[in-house]
Amino acid sequence: MAIRRDDLPKDAAELFKKWETMGTKFKVPKDNQEPMEKISTTTLGEQMRLAQEKVENLDPKSKRELLEAVKQKTPLYRIEMFSPEELMEAMKTIGEWALANGGAPQSPKEALEKRGWLFPYLMGYDQLATGRWNYWIDILEKNTLEGSGPIPQIEWSHDRNSIHQVRKMLFNCIDGVWHEGVGPNEFADWLLWGLGAADEPPKISDKVSEHWYRTFDLALVLLHPTDYLSGLLEDLSSKGHKQALGYFSTPMDVTTMMAEMVVGNHENREEMKTKTVNEPCVGCGAMLLPMSNYTLFGCGQDINPVAVKFCIIQMYWYAPWYAKNPFHK
């Protein structure tokens, strides 16, 4: 089901603001910044046309490299799984949420000036991938868990090739600009800013911003779900990146098994939804992710501040009820 403007309270902008005011069980700065000052008149179609023009204006070498990269990643998008109507609804959702946040950024520099610019894409891509954001927003609008139905299940990816390609993309995000003096902490700040979960824009150069803006691919992260950011810290640690040294995560297959053991044969899944899972060494959320198939309440802590930031980001990607939950007591 797509999020239609008629389904929202007055318009998408108000729901965006409503989401911004909710609390979280992880340490994220409270936001006092209004997410929208004016509505952009640029339509999604116009934005797509402008993007196509930018590709056509590239020099031959850059254009060739871009098209080759797109060719390599195209199979990972699994377009054949979706009908034209589903794809158009997802695009419509992205457009509506982008307008609610003042329009989509037209450049990497503008993304640094527009808090929450990545959030509309999260809404649209999740609509194709898991539908968890629609499920959670429906609960928020009704202000009750009653009648919400079963939690949309995520089947965590076991496709080694797809996972490898997505991990490679994430590693390139940081390793490609390591010489600029940035690392996983700055990358986390950039993602949190894009998701609307940080007060201040990341302190990075325009060059770094452009690299991340053009390299990071949210659609692939959502279409092949797993604990990517734990893997990213491990990949960086193996290369000697200081901010990631000494990080060792629990494999996703193991945490999935542990979650199944914790839940057991609990027959009352509605009752299970109200249970709270606490992870005192949460890391990037390896344990919370599989538990999100069973419960809507979770919290955690960790000594590693970069890991905590990555955990929050992955909750936005895969488990919005752990990112922000107004029903927490």
Phi and psi in degrees as a GROMACS rama.xvg file:
@    title "Ramachandran Plot"
@    xaxis  label "Phi"
@    yaxis  label "Psi"
@TYPE xy
-82.5971  154.235  ALA-2
-85.5764  107.924  ILE-3
-96.7466  154.764  ARG-4
-59.0118  -35.814  ARG-5
-68.0074  -20.63  ASP-6
-81.0299  -13.3568  ASP-7
-94.7778  153.734  LEU-8
-68.5638  104.724  PRO-9
67.8312  -63.4324  LYS-10
-160.355  172.302  ASP-11
-62.7905  -26.9646  ALA-12
-61.9383  -41.2991  ALA-13
-66.9931  -37.9731  GLU-14
-67.9997  -36.1645  LEU-15
-59.8812  -45.1882  PHE-16
-65.7823  -38.7493  LYS-17
-61.4066  -43.2627  LYS-18
-61.5622  -37.8628  TRP-19
-64.7569  -26.7964  GLU-20
-85.8124  -6.05121  THR-21
-79.1534  155.574  MET-22
-85.4185  173.135  GLY-23
-141.034  153.256  THR-24
-89.6198  4.44938  LYS-25
-118.068  159.545  PHE-26
-78.4102  100.903  LYS-27
-127.997  132.403  VAL-28
-56.7713  138.643  PRO-29
-67.976  145.936  LYS-30
-105.323  129.521  ASP-31
-113.096  4.06158  ASN-32
-91.0319  130.688  GLN-33
-68.1762  131.764  GLU-34
-76.3079  -11.6849  PRO-35
-146.536  127.95  MET-36
-106.453  -33.7339  GLU-37
-152.557  157.056  LYS-38
-92.2516  127.195  ILE-39
-69.6787  144.119  SER-40
-92.2753  -1.65947  THR-41
-73.9912  122.189  THR-42
-80.9639  162.631  THR-43
-62.8461  -37.6118  LEU-44
-61.4325  -41.2644  GLY-45
-65.3478  -38.8708  GLU-46
-64.0373  -39.377  GLN-47
-66.3835  -37.9257  MET-48
-65.353  -42.0752  ARG-49
-63.6365  -39.1685  LEU-50
-63.7772  -40.7625  ALA-51
-64.1787  -39.2792  GLN-52
-63.4037  -37.8275  GLU-53
-63.9465  -38.754  LYS-54
-64.257  -43.4  VAL-55
-65.8759  -26.3988  GLU-56
-86.6985  -3.52254  ASN-57
-67.6383  153.638  LEU-58
-67.8939  157.246  ASP-59
-53.2125  -41.8726  PRO-60
-66.0378  -47.4372  LYS-61
-64.0859  -39.5447  SER-62
-65.3347  -41.4356  LYS-63
-64.0468  -42.5857  ARG-64
-64.9449  -39.6229  GLU-65
-64.5565  -46.7623  LEU-66
-65.905  -34.6192  LEU-67
-67.3167  -41.1534  GLU-68
-63.0244  -41.7036  ALA-69
-63.5396  -40.8051  VAL-70
-60.9214  -41.1192  LYS-71
-68.7034  -33.9863  GLN-72
-89.0772  -16.8142  LYS-73
-51.9  -46.2952  THR-74
-59.9996  -26.9197  PRO-75
-70.7838  -20.2443  LEU-76
-77.7228  -16.8872  TYR-77
51.2407  45.4336  ARG-78
-57.3311  -32.4005  ILE-79
-63.2533  -16.2255  GLU-80
-74.2799  -17.9312  MET-81
-115.204  145.479  PHE-82
-78.9083  159.459  SER-83
-56.0624  -35.5709  PRO-84
-66.2009  -40.492  GLU-85
-65.5107  -39.9971  GLU-86
-66.0798  -40.087  LEU-87
-68.389  -37.3769  MET-88
-64.4167  -38.9916  GLU-89
-64.3321  -42.1293  ALA-90
-63.2286  -38.9808  MET-91
-64.0249  -42.0705  LYS-92
-61.6306  -44.4235  THR-93
-58.6825  -44.852  ILE-94
-62.3445  -42.977  GLY-95
-64.1648  -45.4918  GLU-96
-71.257  -31.8961  TRP-97
-65.4418  -43.0111  ALA-98
-62.6602  -35.7006  LEU-99
-65.8636  -21.7645  ALA-100
-106.887  21.3973  ASN-101
88.4014  13.3835  GLY-102
98.9304  155.433  GLY-103
-76.2721  145.878  ALA-104
-65.6315  144.471  PRO-105
-99.7224  -1.5568  GLN-106
-160.586  160.981  SER-107
-58.4728  -36.4942  PRO-108
-64.8026  -40.2268  LYS-109
-67.019  -31.3464  GLU-110
-62.5923  -32.6318  ALA-111
-70.7164  -18.5693  LEU-112
-98.968  -8.51496  GLU-113
-117.949  97.0031  LYS-114
-63.9102  133.413  ARG-115
82.0116  16.051  GLY-116
-64.4977  -26.0825  TRP-117
-84.8182  -18.6955  LEU-118
-58.0454  -43.496  PHE-119
-59.3316  -36.205  PRO-120
-68.4407  -36.4126  TYR-121
-59.672  -43.4695  LEU-122
-63.5188  -43.4701  MET-123
-71.5493  -45.6887  GLY-124
-68.4845  -37.2422  TYR-125
-64.2875  -31.138  ASP-126
-59.2763  -34.3171  GLN-127
-82.9062  -31.6237  LEU-128
-87.12  -62.6268  ALA-129
-125.702  -25.3145  THR-130
73.8527  13.0554  GLY-131
-70.0338  -33.3138  ARG-132
-68.2353  -39.9807  TRP-133
-61.1956  -42.1121  ASN-134
-60.2795  -46.8337  TYR-135
-71.4942  -39.6773  TRP-136
-65.4957  -35.0865  ILE-137
-62.218  -40.275  ASP-138
-64.2759  -43.1965  ILE-139
-64.4884  -39.7201  LEU-140
-66.1849  -37.6978  GLU-141
-81.5771  -16.3769  LYS-142
59.3469  34.8884  ASN-143
-159.795  149.819  THR-144
-85.6509  -14.5395  LEU-145
-64.1181  132.552  GLU-146
75.0352  13.1747  GLY-147
-78.9627  -16.791  SER-148
79.4152  -179.443  GLY-149
-67.7412  151.54  PRO-150
-67.0594  130.749  ILE-151
-58.7519  125.551  PRO-152
-84.5907  141.671  GLN-153
-106.192  125.403  ILE-154
-93.5126  104.278  GLU-155
-64.2692  136.554  TRP-156
-65.8361  139.009  SER-157
-120.022  10.6437  HIS-158
-77.8057  101.882  ASP-159
-61.6261  -38.8247  ARG-160
-66.0787  -45.9152  ASN-161
-63.2748  -45.2748  SER-162
-61.6743  -41.0327  ILE-163
-61.2091  -43.0639  HIS-164
-65.8308  -40.1276  GLN-165
-70.1632  -41.3903  VAL-166
-63.5388  -36.314  ARG-167
-63.6746  -41.7612  LYS-168
-61.588  -45.4068  MET-169
-65.856  -40.576  LEU-170
-63.3883  -40.696  PHE-171
-64.654  -28.421  ASN-172
-56.657  -43.4797  CYS-173
-91.8016  -46.8547  ILE-174
-64.5195  -28.4792  ASP-175
-69.5585  -17.7758  GLY-176
-131.015  22.1914  VAL-177
-58.8641  -33.6606  TRP-178
-67.4864  -11.7485  HIS-179
-85.6095  2.98785  GLU-180
82.2591  24.2284  GLY-181
-118.371  159.991  VAL-182
-149.231  -159.258  GLY-183
-61.0827  -31.1581  PRO-184
-65.2165  -44.6848  ASN-185
-68.7667  -36.6637  GLU-186
-63.9431  -41.1205  PHE-187
-62.1609  -42.1714  ALA-188
-62.1908  -38.1568  ASP-189
-65.4304  -42.777  TRP-190
-67.9283  -42.5013  LEU-191
-62.5469  -39.2733  LEU-192
-62.9355  -44.3167  TRP-193
-64.3013  -32.5287  GLY-194
-84.682  -4.52527  LEU-195
80.7218  21.5233  GLY-196
-108.472  17.6361  ALA-197
-140.011  146.394  ALA-198
-74.3823  -41.1663  ASP-199
-112.835  146.462  GLU-200
-67.8667  154.881  PRO-201
-65.8133  148.053  PRO-202
-88.9443  81.1208  LYS-203
-134.639  161.942  ILE-204
-80.0097  164.81  SER-205
-61.2484  -33.5721  ASP-206
-64.8148  -44.1068  LYS-207
-65.9406  -43.7377  VAL-208
-58.2145  -43.645  SER-209
-64.6266  -40.5929  GLU-210
-61.7197  -47.2726  HIS-211
-68.6275  -38.5915  TRP-212
-60.4219  -36.9608  TYR-213
-92.5599  -17.825  ARG-214
-98.5545  -41.5358  THR-215
-67.6466  134.08  PHE-216
-128.106  97.0765  ASP-217
-65.3906  -35.1411  LEU-218
-59.0748  -43.2773  ALA-219
-66.0496  -36.9467  LEU-220
-61.1529  -39.8797  VAL-221
-81.1048  -32.4368  LEU-222
-77.6015  -19.8868  LEU-223
-129.498  69.6505  HIS-224
-69.3101  134.34  PRO-225
-169.308  -176.727  THR-226
-84.0471  74.0541  ASP-227
-68.804  -37.5283  TYR-228
-76.6083  -25.6286  LEU-229
-64.4061  -43.0508  SER-230
-62.261  -36.6965  GLY-231
-64.3295  -45.198  LEU-232
-62.4563  -38.226  LEU-233
-66.6756  -42.2864  GLU-234
-61.1925  -43.1098  ASP-235
-68.8966  -36.5107  LEU-236
-62.5456  -40.1842  SER-237
-66.9606  -21.1182  SER-238
-95.9636  1.64735  LYS-239
85.8034  14.6724  GLY-240
-70.0975  123.466  HIS-241
-59.317  -40.9334  LYS-242
-67.5776  -12.9737  GLN-243
-115.674  2.82905  ALA-244
-61.9932  138.09  LEU-245
79.1219  16.3221  GLY-246
-96.6443  124.619  TYR-247
-133.31  119.37  PHE-248
-100.531  164.458  SER-249
-85.6584  128.375  THR-250
-56.6393  148.183  PRO-251
-61.4304  -36.9133  MET-252
-61.7293  -36.6884  ASP-253
-71.7595  -45.1796  VAL-254
-66.8524  -33.1144  THR-255
-63.9479  -43.149  THR-256
-63.5979  -41.05  MET-257
-63.3278  -40.4285  MET-258
-62.4901  -42.0389  ALA-259
-65.2923  -35.9429  GLU-260
-68.8596  -38.5372  MET-261
-65.5139  -44.552  VAL-262
-73.2877  -38.882  VAL-263
61.7601  -140.844  GLY-264
-100.896  41.3755  ASN-265
-60.6932  111.721  HIS-266
-75.97  -33.575  GLU-267
-91.0796  88.5539  ASN-268
-68.407  -28.1527  ARG-269
-65.6646  -40.3546  GLU-270
-68.1043  -37.3948  GLU-271
-62.6562  -32.493  MET-272
-59.0987  -28.4941  LYS-273
-90.5586  -4.24901  THR-274
-74.055  152.969  LYS-275
-110.012  129.216  THR-276
-100.859  131.049  VAL-277
-118.347  127.216  ASN-278
-118.187  100.289  GLU-279
-69.5758  -18.2288  PRO-280
-124.314  66.8456  CYS-281
-69.9021  -27.9281  VAL-282
57.0528  -130.66  GLY-283
-93.0248  8.67217  CYS-284
98.5699  22.8059  GLY-285
-59.0365  -32.8635  ALA-286
-85.7421  -36.3194  MET-287
-68.0966  -33.8505  LEU-288
-57.8203  -53.854  LEU-289
-67.6969  -28.2653  PRO-290
-68.9955  -19.0148  MET-291
-67.0084  -11.6719  SER-292
-77.1787  -10.4701  ASN-293
-123.437  -32.2538  TYR-294
-134.577  150.178  THR-295
-98.1777  3.84975  LEU-296
-126.526  128.304  PHE-297
-155.234  152.927  GLY-298
-152.136  164.957  CYS-299
-169.484  170.533  GLY-300
-151.096  159.783  GLN-301
-161  152.69  ASP-302
-77.0655  -18.2308  ILE-303
-93.3205  107.661  ASN-304
-65.3023  -32.0835  PRO-305
-67.4952  -41.9001  VAL-306
-61.3906  -40.2791  ALA-307
-62.8993  -42.276  VAL-308
-60.8384  -44.3002  LYS-309
-63.689  -35.5418  PHE-310
-61.5612  -47.0386  CYS-311
-59.3087  -42.8395  ILE-312
-60.6412  -44.1126  ILE-313
-69.8057  -27.0276  GLN-314
-69.0119  -36.5376  MET-315
-62.2036  -42.2347  TYR-316
-65.4871  -45.7186  TRP-317
-120.606  -23.4505  TYR-318
-141.869  75.5048  ALA-319
-58.4867  -26.3704  PRO-320
-71.477  -17.4256  TRP-321
-89.1005  -22.017  TYR-322
-72.4455  -49.8342  ALA-323
-147.144  128.162  LYS-324
-143.883  106.803  ASN-325
-73.6546  -8.45712  PRO-326
-88.4781  -5.11362  PHE-327
-63.3274  135.71  HIS-328
